[in-house]
Amino acid sequence: MHWFVLLAVLLIVSYYFILKSKSTTMKKCFSFLSLIFFLLIISVFWSDKVINISLILPFLLGISGIILGWFGIKSDLRISLIGLNILALVFYLIVFLMATVGFQEP
């Protein structure tokens, strides 16, 4: 069910904000990939499929999402994509540090 929600958000946001914009195709692709990387980071909290591959993968996805968002469409969408990727990356960093350092027994 959660994959359906992610797919619906991806399709709605990408259609209204990315595909309908008057930008070059490369900038649209960069913005779309940044949105996909953000949704993959968010999916970590619903499913362990990404974490089973590697614990470092969400960090790489977040950094890639920030970089691709920077090269994306110049508007409020750029600020939104970079901000969302940063927030997801910081939240995952907090959860990662709590899990690796905080839950150790003395």
Residue frames relative to the residue before (quaternion, step in Angstrom):
aa qw qx qy qz dx dy dz
M 1.0000 0.0000 0.0000 0.0000 0.00 0.00 0.00
H 0.6669 0.5127 -0.3212 0.4350 3.60 0.94 -0.80
W 0.6066 0.5379 -0.3628 0.4595 3.61 1.12 -0.51
F 0.6125 0.5419 -0.3448 0.4607 3.57 1.11 -0.62
V 0.6475 0.5081 -0.3124 0.4744 3.57 0.99 -0.82
L 0.6553 0.5063 -0.3124 0.4655 3.59 0.94 -0.86
L 0.6548 0.5085 -0.3083 0.4665 3.57 0.97 -0.82
A 0.6469 0.5155 -0.3201 0.4618 3.59 0.97 -0.81
V 0.6525 0.4991 -0.3128 0.4768 3.60 0.95 -0.85
L 0.6422 0.5327 -0.3164 0.4512 3.55 0.96 -0.89
L 0.6995 0.4765 -0.2778 0.4544 3.58 0.83 -0.95
I 0.6730 0.4970 -0.3051 0.4549 3.59 0.91 -0.86
V 0.6997 0.4633 -0.2776 0.4677 3.58 0.80 -1.00
S 0.6770 0.4912 -0.3136 0.4496 3.57 0.87 -0.86
Y 0.6599 0.5043 -0.3320 0.4471 3.60 0.94 -0.71
Y 0.7590 0.4176 -0.2347 0.4410 3.59 0.67 -1.06
F 0.7993 0.3297 -0.1718 0.4721 3.58 0.89 -0.80
I 0.7553 0.3795 -0.2212 0.4864 3.59 1.01 -0.69
L 0.7556 0.4150 -0.2409 0.4459 3.59 0.63 -1.07
K 0.6983 0.4636 -0.2811 0.4673 3.61 1.08 -0.58
S 0.5254 0.6369 -0.4226 0.3736 3.60 1.23 -0.05
K 0.4226 -0.6872 0.5300 0.2613 3.55 -1.23 0.50
S 0.3596 0.7022 -0.5230 0.3227 3.55 0.31 1.32
T 0.6418 -0.5031 0.3929 0.4251 3.53 -1.31 0.07
T 0.6488 -0.5414 0.3737 0.3825 3.54 -1.24 0.44
M 0.6328 0.5370 -0.3413 0.4412 3.61 1.00 -0.74
K 0.6639 0.4907 -0.3121 0.4702 3.60 0.93 -0.80
K 0.6195 0.5246 -0.3385 0.4759 3.57 1.09 -0.66
C 0.6497 0.5116 -0.3147 0.4660 3.60 0.99 -0.81
F 0.6474 0.5134 -0.3240 0.4607 3.59 0.95 -0.83
S 0.6680 0.4899 -0.3041 0.4704 3.59 0.93 -0.84
F 0.6487 0.5185 -0.3146 0.4597 3.57 1.00 -0.81
L 0.6648 0.4889 -0.3038 0.4763 3.61 0.96 -0.81
S 0.6133 0.5356 -0.3447 0.4672 3.58 1.07 -0.68
L 0.6462 0.5063 -0.3081 0.4809 3.58 1.03 -0.79
I 0.6433 0.5150 -0.3229 0.4655 3.60 0.99 -0.79
F 0.6616 0.4964 -0.3147 0.4656 3.60 0.94 -0.83
F 0.6163 0.5304 -0.3467 0.4676 3.59 1.06 -0.68
L 0.6792 0.4833 -0.2971 0.4657 3.58 0.90 -0.86
L 0.6205 0.5246 -0.3478 0.4678 3.61 1.10 -0.57
I 0.6319 0.5064 -0.3403 0.4779 3.60 1.04 -0.68
I 0.6603 0.5010 -0.3077 0.4673 3.58 0.95 -0.83
S 0.6364 0.5428 -0.3377 0.4317 3.60 1.04 -0.69
V 0.5039 0.6465 -0.4239 0.3852 3.61 1.23 -0.30
F 0.6929 0.4882 -0.2815 0.4499 3.58 1.01 -0.76
W 0.6819 0.4466 -0.2914 0.5007 3.61 1.24 -0.24
S 0.8065 0.1202 -0.0058 0.5788 3.53 1.05 -0.80
D 0.4009 -0.7304 0.5053 0.2247 3.57 -1.13 0.62
K 0.3578 0.7663 -0.4816 0.2299 3.61 1.18 0.21
V 0.6719 0.4725 -0.3031 0.4832 3.60 0.98 -0.76
I 0.6697 0.4959 -0.2999 0.4644 3.59 0.98 -0.83
N 0.6002 0.5616 -0.3692 0.4336 3.62 1.07 -0.55
I 0.6105 0.5264 -0.3540 0.4741 3.58 1.15 -0.51
S 0.7437 -0.2641 0.2138 0.5757 3.59 0.78 -1.03
L 0.4810 -0.6541 0.4987 0.3034 3.57 -1.14 0.61
I 0.6545 0.5214 -0.2994 0.4584 3.58 1.20 -0.49
L 0.5059 0.6931 -0.4059 0.3144 3.61 1.19 -0.45
P 0.6602 0.4845 -0.3529 0.4526 3.70 0.84 -0.66
F 0.6030 0.5366 -0.3661 0.4631 3.61 1.12 -0.54
L 0.6623 0.4956 -0.3010 0.4745 3.57 0.97 -0.85
L 0.6383 0.5167 -0.3236 0.4700 3.58 1.03 -0.76
G 0.6578 0.5167 -0.3083 0.4531 3.58 0.99 -0.82
I 0.6680 0.4809 -0.3015 0.4812 3.57 0.91 -0.88
S 0.6431 0.5081 -0.3199 0.4752 3.59 1.00 -0.78
G 0.6450 0.5222 -0.3186 0.4580 3.60 1.01 -0.77
I 0.6380 0.5117 -0.3239 0.4756 3.59 1.06 -0.73
I 0.6744 0.4917 -0.2981 0.4632 3.58 0.89 -0.92
L 0.6886 0.4647 -0.2904 0.4749 3.59 0.88 -0.88
G 0.6203 0.5288 -0.3431 0.4668 3.59 1.08 -0.62
W 0.6192 0.5484 -0.3372 0.4495 3.57 1.10 -0.68
F 0.7287 0.3989 -0.2322 0.5060 3.58 1.04 -0.74
G 0.5086 0.6856 -0.3957 0.3388 3.60 1.27 0.02
I 0.8048 -0.2755 0.2241 0.4755 3.51 -1.31 -0.46
K 0.3707 -0.7359 0.5283 0.2048 3.57 -0.91 0.98
S 0.4846 0.5988 -0.5220 0.3663 3.55 -0.36 1.27
D 0.7444 -0.3222 0.2792 0.5140 3.55 -1.16 -0.52
L 0.5428 0.6208 -0.3936 0.4063 3.57 1.21 -0.40
R 0.6228 0.5364 -0.3412 0.4560 3.60 1.02 -0.74
I 0.6679 0.4905 -0.2981 0.4738 3.57 0.88 -0.92
S 0.6563 0.5173 -0.3091 0.4541 3.57 0.97 -0.83
L 0.6816 0.4846 -0.2981 0.4601 3.60 0.87 -0.90
I 0.6588 0.4883 -0.3150 0.4778 3.58 0.94 -0.82
G 0.6659 0.5092 -0.3027 0.4535 3.59 0.94 -0.86
L 0.6638 0.4972 -0.3083 0.4659 3.58 0.93 -0.83
N 0.6596 0.4940 -0.3136 0.4717 3.59 0.97 -0.79
I 0.6394 0.5094 -0.3315 0.4709 3.60 1.01 -0.73
L 0.6619 0.5029 -0.3142 0.4585 3.60 0.90 -0.88
A 0.6625 0.4917 -0.3105 0.4722 3.59 0.93 -0.83
L 0.6511 0.5172 -0.3116 0.4598 3.57 1.02 -0.79
V 0.6613 0.4878 -0.3056 0.4810 3.60 0.96 -0.82
F 0.6504 0.5085 -0.3238 0.4621 3.58 0.96 -0.80
Y 0.6600 0.4834 -0.3127 0.4827 3.59 0.97 -0.79
L 0.6134 0.5442 -0.3489 0.4537 3.60 1.06 -0.67
I 0.6462 0.5086 -0.3161 0.4732 3.58 0.97 -0.83
V 0.6724 0.4824 -0.2958 0.4772 3.59 0.89 -0.90
F 0.6371 0.5314 -0.3192 0.4580 3.59 1.00 -0.82
L 0.6879 0.4699 -0.2887 0.4720 3.60 0.89 -0.88
M 0.6291 0.5196 -0.3389 0.4684 3.59 1.03 -0.70
A 0.6904 0.4851 -0.2867 0.4538 3.58 0.94 -0.84
T 0.7475 0.4078 -0.2424 0.4650 3.59 0.89 -0.81
V 0.7819 0.3118 -0.1655 0.5139 3.61 0.96 -0.77
G 0.7247 0.5130 -0.2545 0.3832 3.55 0.84 -0.98
F 0.7490 0.4129 -0.2274 0.4655 3.60 1.02 -0.66
Q 0.4246 0.6849 -0.4850 0.3395 3.59 1.17 0.38
E 0.4202 -0.6996 0.5168 0.2587 3.54 -1.02 0.81
P 0.5267 -0.6589 0.4344 0.3159 3.59 -1.05 0.69
